[in-house]
Amino acid sequence: MKKTSVTVDPLRPETWPAGRCNTEMLDAAADVDIAKHQAEDDKEAYMAAARYARRVRKRLGLTQREFSQRIDVPLDTIRNWEQGKREPAGPAKALLKILAKNPEIALSALDG
């Protein structure tokens, strides 16, 4: 495999490697359009997180109330996750991943 070195100066666009970005379209995009697309992307990320949180809970066979009690998270927080209003972050996201991979050990650790 051939390797190529490229030096890029962020202040000189002519040094940027050719890519798949349509710079004319990007330059023509209004701030409103960019904000709209960013909001759509954020909404999709929240909904993906909501589907994941709901899937983990349902796999455990727990109601939202039971799930909130087992993992010691307020019921409103669980509802917000599953409705896509909030996204689990940091420790909550890690806990969901652990519950998805090995629920028995995770729940026994939380109970103990």
Secondary structure, 3 states (H helix, E strand, C coil): CCCCCCCCCCCCHHHCCCCCCCHHHHHHCCHHHHHHHHHHHHHHHHHHHHHHHHHHHHHHCCCHHHHHHHHCCCHHHHHHHHCCCCCCCCHHHHHHHHHHHCHHHHHHHHHC
